[in-house]
Amino acid sequence: NGLEAVNAVKANDYDAVLMDVQMPVMDGYTATREIRNLKSEIRNVPVIAMTAFSDLEQAVSAFQSGVFDYLSKPFDLEQVLAVVARASATPETGLAAAATTKADQLIGESAAMQEVFRTIGRLSRSSISVLLTGETGSGKEVVAQALHQHSPRAGGPFVAINTAAIPAELLESELFGHEKGSFTGAHARRPGRFEEAAGGTLFLDEIGDMPLPLQTRLLRVLAEGEYYRVGGRDLLRADVRLLAATHQDLQKKIADGSFREDLYHRLNVISIELPPLRERRGDIPLLARHFLHQAAE
């Protein structure tokens, strides 16, 4: 049981711990948090959870309770050995306590979706940029919302903008805002999406369609963390986490000169590829049931 696991870690020097989640006396998450509260020389032993995850909420809870990684049942020995080897070679650092989070609309038990959940869980203590790729309709904005909800910026706003849906000549003002009189029709000062998302997350959908001149300006904001409104002189701080998404092959766009390679590397700190539904057909009954419940309500 979990209490025996905690006592065993107190008494022995382990390279790694493999622990089930559903156990008597104390469950695996509680036991992991107890291990994290032990004295410093043993609290950082990597804990690998073994369970049958079925949703994002459980995956995030696992990582926020302090696990190094988790193995979804059923698993094979080669997979276990690979994770244990990686855990034993990786020093753990300050792991946060579990937190209660909002319910998500990400649904799936397939291996592909479990990997998406696992990545979101790993990123739940981070505010780094993430690039979401996948076909139209694969759920990129839903994943972006989940990344926001399970991040240190969850208390701030989530602001989304589809860069392909806004005319190129208006997109700069939409992102950065403008001052009164800065162009024809600018009758008053208007904050941009960077200001609206301050303290939270800005999601740029269809980033591959952004015009090159605006890509240059966005790159400068990401590099320096500062920007001006259109027609403005006041230097503003860009206090946002940037998430971007595209259904296009950005490497091809870099090759043909329509997308900046340096901007790509700024955006693509971590990438998550969303699988199309045809590659996870086992999730169709789950999705059908979810939408049926929505319709019934």
C-alpha positions in Angstrom: 0.0 0.0 0.0 1.0 3.6 -0.3 2.0 4.1 3.3 4.4 1.2 3.1 5.9 2.7 0.0 6.5 6.0 1.8 8.1 4.2 4.7 10.3 2.1 2.3 11.6 5.3 0.7 12.4 6.7 4.1 14.5 3.6 5.0 16.2 2.8 1.7 18.2 4.5 -1.1 16.2 3.9 -4.3 17.1 5.0 -7.9 13.4 5.0 -8.9 10.0 3.9 -7.6 7.3 2.2 -9.6 4.0 2.7 -7.9 0.4 1.8 -8.7 -2.2 4.6 -8.3 -5.1 2.6 -6.9 -3.9 1.1 -3.5 -5.3 0.6 -0.1 -4.5 2.8 2.9 -2.9 5.5 0.8 -3.3 6.0 -3.0 -0.3 6.5 -5.3 -0.7 10.3 -5.7 -0.9 10.9 -2.0 2.1 8.7 -1.4 4.0 10.6 -4.1 3.2 13.9 -2.4 4.3 12.4 1.0 7.6 11.4 -0.6 8.1 14.9 -2.0 7.7 16.2 1.6 10.5 14.1 3.0 13.9 15.5 3.8 15.8 16.8 0.8 18.3 14.0 0.1 15.5 11.4 -0.6 12.5 13.6 -1.6 13.6 13.7 -5.2 13.6 10.0 -6.0 11.7 9.7 -9.3 8.3 8.1 -9.0 6.7 6.4 -12.0 3.0 5.8 -11.7 1.3 2.8 -13.2 -2.3 3.2 -14.1 -5.0 3.1 -16.8 -5.5 6.8 -17.6 -8.6 7.8 -19.5 -8.7 11.6 -19.3 -6.6 14.7 -19.2 -7.6 15.6 -15.6 -5.9 12.4 -14.3 -2.8 12.9 -16.4 -2.3 16.4 -15.1 -3.0 15.4 -11.5 -0.3 12.7 -11.8 2.3 15.2 -12.9 1.2 17.9 -10.4 1.4 15.4 -7.6 5.1 15.0 -8.5 5.4 11.8 -10.6 8.3 11.6 -13.1 6.2 9.9 -15.7 3.3 7.4 -15.9 2.8 4.1 -17.7 -0.6 3.4 -19.1 -1.8 -0.2 -18.7 -1.3 -2.5 -20.4 2.4 -1.9 -21.0 5.3 -4.0 -22.0 8.6 -4.7 -20.3 10.7 -2.7 -22.9 8.6 0.4 -22.2 9.0 0.0 -18.4 12.8 -0.4 -18.7 13.1 2.6 -21.0 11.2 4.9 -18.6 13.1 3.6 -15.5 16.4 4.2 -17.3 15.4 7.7 -18.1 14.1 8.4 -14.6 17.3 7.0 -13.0 19.5 9.3 -15.2 17.4 12.5 -14.6 17.7 14.5 -11.4 14.3 15.6 -10.2 13.9 19.3 -9.1 11.2 21.2 -7.2 7.8 19.5 -8.0 4.6 21.3 -7.3 1.7 20.0 -5.2 -1.5 18.9 -6.8 -4.0 21.5 -7.8 -7.7 21.3 -8.6 -8.4 22.3 -12.2 -11.3 22.8 -14.5 -12.9 20.0 -16.5 -11.6 19.8 -20.1 -13.3 18.9 -23.3 -10.4 16.7 -24.4 -11.6 13.1 -24.7 -9.8 10.0 -25.7 -8.4 6.7 -24.5 -6.2 6.0 -27.6 -2.4 5.9 -27.3 -2.2 9.0 -29.4 -4.4 11.0 -27.1 -2.7 9.6 -24.0 0.5 11.0 -25.3 -1.1 14.4 -25.8 -2.4 14.3 -22.2 1.0 13.3 -21.0 2.6 16.3 -22.7 0.1 18.7 -21.3 0.7 17.2 -17.8 4.5 17.7 -18.2 3.9 21.3 -19.2 1.5 22.1 -16.3 4.2 23.9 -14.3 5.6 25.7 -17.3 4.8 28.9 -19.3 7.0 28.2 -22.4 5.8 28.6 -25.9 4.1 25.6 -27.6 3.4 25.0 -31.3 0.3 22.9 -32.0 0.1 21.1 -35.4 -2.5 19.0 -37.0 -5.3 19.0 -39.6 -8.2 21.4 -39.4 -10.7 20.1 -36.9 -8.3 18.0 -34.9 -8.8 20.1 -31.7 -5.8 22.5 -31.6 -7.7 25.3 -29.8 -9.2 22.8 -27.3 -5.6 21.7 -26.5 -4.5 25.3 -26.2 -7.3 26.0 -23.7 -6.2 22.9 -21.7 -2.6 24.1 -21.7 -3.8 27.4 -20.3 -6.1 25.9 -17.7 -3.3 23.6 -16.5 -0.6 26.3 -16.3 0.7 28.8 -13.8 -1.2 31.5 -15.8 -4.6 29.8 -15.4 -5.9 32.7 -13.3 -5.3 35.1 -16.3 -7.3 35.5 -19.5 -7.2 33.1 -22.5 -7.3 35.2 -25.7 -7.6 33.5 -29.1 -7.2 35.0 -32.5 -7.4 33.4 -35.9 -4.7 35.2 -37.9 -6.1 33.8 -41.2 -9.5 35.3 -40.6 -8.4 39.0 -40.3 -7.3 41.1 -43.3 -3.5 41.6 -43.3 -3.8 45.4 -43.1 -5.8 45.1 -39.8 -3.9 42.2 -38.2 -1.1 44.4 -36.7 -3.6 46.7 -35.0 -5.6 43.6 -33.8 -2.5 42.2 -32.2 -0.8 45.2 -30.8 -3.5 47.9 -30.6 -3.4 51.4 -32.0 -3.5 55.0 -30.9 -6.2 57.5 -31.9 -5.6 58.9 -35.4 -2.9 56.4 -36.2 -4.7 55.5 -39.4 -8.0 56.2 -41.2 -10.8 55.0 -39.0 -8.8 54.9 -35.8 -11.2 57.2 -33.9 -10.0 56.1 -30.4 -7.2 54.3 -28.7 -7.7 50.6 -28.8 -5.8 47.9 -26.9 -4.6 44.9 -28.8 -4.8 41.2 -28.0 -1.4 41.3 -26.3 -2.8 43.8 -23.8 -6.0 41.8 -23.4 -4.1 38.6 -22.7 -1.7 40.3 -20.1 -1.0 37.8 -17.3 -2.5 35.0 -19.3 -2.2 33.2 -22.6 -2.4 34.4 -26.2 -3.3 31.8 -28.8 -2.5 32.5 -32.4 -4.3 30.1 -34.6 -3.3 29.5 -38.3 0.1 31.2 -37.6 1.3 29.9 -41.0 -0.9 32.5 -42.8 0.7 35.5 -41.0 2.2 38.0 -43.5 6.0 38.2 -43.4 6.3 41.9 -42.2 4.1 41.0 -39.2 6.2 37.8 -38.6 9.2 40.1 -38.2 7.4 42.3 -35.6 6.1 39.3 -33.7 9.6 37.9 -33.6 10.9 41.1 -32.1 8.2 41.0 -29.4 9.1 37.4 -28.5 12.8 38.2 -28.4 12.6 41.5 -26.4 9.2 41.1 -24.6 8.2 44.7 -25.5 6.2 46.4 -28.3 4.5 49.6 -29.3 0.9 50.1 -30.3 0.4 51.1 -34.0 1.1 54.9 -34.0 2.2 54.8 -30.4 5.3 55.9 -28.5 4.7 54.2 -25.2 6.8 51.0 -24.8 4.5 48.2 -23.5 5.5 44.9 -21.8 4.3 41.7 -23.5 3.3 39.7 -20.4 1.8 36.7 -22.2 2.4 33.0 -22.8 2.3 32.4 -26.5 0.6 29.3 -28.0 0.5 29.0 -31.8 -1.2 26.5 -34.1 -1.2 25.6 -37.8 -2.4 23.0 -40.2 0.3 23.8 -42.6 3.8 22.4 -43.0 5.9 25.2 -41.7 9.1 23.6 -42.9 7.9 23.8 -46.5 6.9 27.4 -45.9 10.4 28.2 -44.6 11.9 26.5 -47.7 9.8 28.6 -50.0 10.5 31.8 -48.1 7.0 32.5 -46.8 7.7 31.8 -43.1 10.7 33.0 -41.0 12.9 30.2 -39.7 13.9 32.2 -36.6 10.3 32.8 -35.7 9.6 29.1 -36.2 12.3 28.2 -33.6 10.9 30.8 -31.2 7.4 29.4 -31.4 8.4 25.7 -31.6 10.0 25.4 -28.1 7.7 22.4 -27.6 5.4 20.9 -30.2 2.3 18.8 -29.9 0.9 17.1 -33.0 -2.8 16.4 -32.8 -3.9 13.1 -34.5 -6.9 13.2 -36.9 -9.9 11.1 -35.8 -9.3 8.5 -38.4 -6.1 7.6 -36.6 -7.9 7.1 -33.3 -11.1 5.5 -34.3 -11.5 3.8 -30.9 -12.3 7.2 -29.4 -15.4 7.6 -31.6 -17.8 5.9 -29.2 -16.5 8.2 -26.3 -16.9 11.3 -28.4 -20.4 10.2 -29.6 -21.5 9.6 -26.0 -20.1 13.0 -24.9 -22.0 14.9 -27.7 -25.1 12.8 -27.0 -25.0 13.9 -23.4 -24.5 17.5 -24.5 -27.5 17.3 -26.8 -29.7 15.6 -24.2 -29.0 18.4 -21.7 
